[in-house]
Amino acid sequence: MEKFILYYSELFKIDYFLTRNLIFLLFVVFALFLLYIFLLIFDWRFMKRLKKAQEKRSKENVKEAVMRVSSGDSC
């Protein structure tokens, strides 16, 4: 890692500590981007599962309402 930082500090003619901090910030931004992608996928899967559960509940409610109407019970 040290050689990597020294190489880029010489390449761009900037300070060693500035280069180290820029590389650190680059890794932090990349980690946050990966976290964002992970959360998007997780949220998408969760919403998909929630939608299926709501559709199932809706179908059960319709069946229950039909049974009540056909048996003559009042709502």
N, C-alpha and C positions, 0 to 999 in steps of 0.2 A: 504494500500500500504506500509505503514511504517513497519508493522509486516512482510509482505512478504519480504521486503528487509533485515530486521534484521535476519529473518530465514535463508535466503540463505547466508548472510555474515557469520553467525555462522556455517552453514553447510559446506561451502567450506573454512572456516578459512581465509577469505580475508577481506580487509578493507570495511567499510560501503559505502564510497563514490565510490570506485571501483565497488562494487556490484550495486550501484544505476546507475552508468554510463553504466555498461554492460547491465543491464535490459533496460535502455533507448535506447541503441544502438540496442538491440534485437527488440524492438518495432519499431524503425525506419526502420530496414531492413525488417521487416514483412510488414510495410506499403508500402515500395517501391516495394516489391514483389507483393502485391495486386494491386498497381498502374500499374505495368508492365503487369499483367494478364488482367486487365481492358483494357489497351491500345491495347493489342494483340487482344482481342475480338472485340473491337471497330474498329480496323484497318481491321480485317477479314470481319466484316459486311460491312464496307465502300467499300472494294475492291470487294466484292460480288455484291453490288449495282452498282458500277462503271462498272463492267463487263457486267451486264445485260443491262445497258444503252448503252454501246458500241455495243453490239450485236444488240440492237434495231435500233441504228443509222445505223449500217452496212446494216441491212435488208432494211431500208428505202432508203439508197443510191442505193442499188441494184435495188429496184423497180423503183426509179427515173431514173436510167440509162436505164433500160429496156423500160420505157415509152418514153424516148428521142430517143432511137434507133428505136422503133416501129413507132414513129411519123415521123421519117426522119430528125430530127434536128441533126445538127453537134455538136460535143462536143466542 
